[in-house]
Amino acid sequence: MKNKTAKDIMTMDVIVANKSDSIADVAQLLMKEKIGGVPVVSEDREVVGIISETDIMKKEKYVEAPQVLNLLQGLIFLSDFKQMEKDMKRVAAYKVEELMSTDIITVHENDTFDDVANVMIKKSVNRVPVVDNDNKLKGIICRYDIIRAMYNE
């Protein structure tokens, strides 16, 4: 591990989002690709944020399910079902820029394996974008990449 750098273990084919993407589109992307989050990049591939399942879930907590009463095997809605539908549409219409985390942790492509692993553990993050000297996205490292590097030599 001592000779490995971020460049050696990162995934280079990074799925990204743009600030103007809708949350609905990003949620579909996360489900389709079976990933937990993506870097948000500017037009010139500069990392400007991260959008994750957690960011989306935090916003979803403001959607209230209608209260129901189960009576004789049937449901009676005690509150407005239409309001829940409006809330869901409102959340889906948000743009990535409104929900993304901007306090992001990145690593440099020449950082050592140990440095990357320690940053991820200490900061309790699941993924870190790998950048060059100009903060341009070069790759991404997730916990899976760390485990793979440790046990796939």
C-alpha positions in Angstrom: 0.0 0.0 0.0 2.9 2.4 0.7 3.6 3.0 -3.0 -0.1 3.4 -4.1 -1.5 6.8 -4.7 -5.1 8.1 -5.2 -4.4 7.9 -9.0 -3.7 4.1 -8.7 -7.0 3.2 -6.9 -9.5 5.8 -8.2 -12.3 5.1 -10.6 -11.7 7.3 -13.6 -15.0 7.0 -15.4 -16.9 9.2 -12.9 -20.6 9.7 -13.1 -21.3 13.4 -12.3 -24.2 15.9 -11.9 -24.4 19.5 -12.8 -25.8 22.2 -10.5 -28.8 22.7 -12.8 -29.9 19.0 -12.9 -33.2 18.2 -11.1 -33.2 16.1 -8.0 -35.6 13.7 -9.8 -33.0 13.1 -12.5 -30.2 12.6 -10.0 -32.4 10.2 -7.9 -33.0 8.2 -11.1 -29.3 8.2 -11.9 -28.3 7.0 -8.4 -30.9 4.2 -8.6 -29.9 3.2 -12.2 -26.2 3.1 -11.4 -26.6 1.7 -7.9 -24.4 4.4 -6.4 -24.9 6.5 -3.3 -23.8 9.9 -4.6 -22.0 11.8 -7.3 -19.7 14.8 -7.6 -21.3 18.0 -8.9 -19.0 19.7 -11.5 -19.0 23.0 -13.3 -18.8 23.2 -17.1 -15.0 23.0 -16.9 -15.1 19.9 -14.6 -14.2 21.8 -11.5 -15.7 20.1 -8.4 -18.3 22.4 -6.8 -20.2 20.0 -4.6 -21.4 16.5 -3.9 -25.0 15.3 -4.0 -25.9 12.0 -2.2 -28.8 9.9 -1.2 -28.5 11.5 2.2 -28.9 15.0 0.8 -32.1 13.9 -1.0 -33.4 12.0 2.0 -33.0 15.0 4.3 -35.1 17.1 1.9 -37.7 14.3 1.7 -38.4 14.4 5.4 -40.5 17.5 4.8 -43.0 15.5 2.9 -45.8 14.5 5.2 -47.7 11.3 4.4 -51.5 11.8 4.9 -52.9 10.3 8.1 -55.2 7.4 7.5 -57.7 5.4 9.5 -58.1 1.7 8.8 -61.8 1.0 9.2 -63.4 -2.3 8.1 -60.6 -3.2 5.8 -60.7 0.2 4.1 -58.6 3.3 4.4 -60.1 6.6 5.3 -57.8 9.6 4.6 -57.8 12.0 7.6 -55.6 14.6 5.9 -55.0 15.9 2.4 -53.5 13.3 0.1 -53.2 16.0 -2.6 -50.8 17.9 -0.2 -48.5 14.9 -0.1 -48.5 14.7 -3.9 -47.7 18.5 -4.1 -44.8 18.0 -1.6 -43.4 15.2 -3.6 -43.5 17.1 -6.8 -41.9 20.1 -5.0 -39.0 18.1 -3.8 -38.4 16.4 -7.2 -38.4 19.8 -8.8 -35.5 21.1 -6.7 -32.2 21.6 -8.5 -29.0 19.9 -7.4 -27.5 23.3 -6.5 -30.2 23.7 -3.8 -29.5 20.4 -2.0 -25.8 19.6 -2.7 -23.2 19.6 0.0 -20.6 22.4 -0.8 -18.4 21.7 2.2 -16.7 18.8 0.3 -13.6 16.9 1.0 -11.4 16.1 -2.0 -8.0 14.4 -2.3 -5.3 15.1 -4.8 -4.4 12.5 -7.4 -0.9 12.1 -5.9 -2.0 11.7 -2.3 -0.9 8.4 -0.8 -3.3 5.5 -0.2 -2.9 5.9 3.6 -3.7 9.6 3.4 -6.8 8.9 1.4 -8.0 6.1 3.6 -7.4 8.2 6.8 -9.3 11.2 5.5 -12.3 9.0 4.6 -12.2 7.4 8.1 -11.6 10.6 10.1 -14.2 12.6 8.1 -16.6 9.7 7.9 -17.3 10.1 4.2 -18.2 7.4 1.7 -16.6 8.9 -1.3 -14.0 11.5 -2.2 -13.5 13.2 -5.5 -9.9 13.1 -6.8 -8.7 16.4 -8.2 -5.6 17.8 -9.9 -3.9 21.1 -9.0 -6.6 23.1 -10.7 -9.4 21.3 -8.7 -10.5 19.6 -11.9 -12.1 16.2 -11.4 -9.8 13.3 -12.3 -11.6 10.4 -10.6 -13.4 9.3 -7.5 -12.6 6.9 -4.6 -15.3 5.2 -2.6 -15.0 2.8 0.3 -15.2 -0.1 -2.1 -12.1 1.2 -3.9 -10.2 1.2 -0.6 -11.2 -2.4 0.3 -10.4 -3.5 -3.3 -6.9 -1.9 -3.1 -6.3 -3.6 0.3 -7.3 -7.1 -0.7 -6.8 -7.3 -4.4 -3.0 -7.2 -4.7 
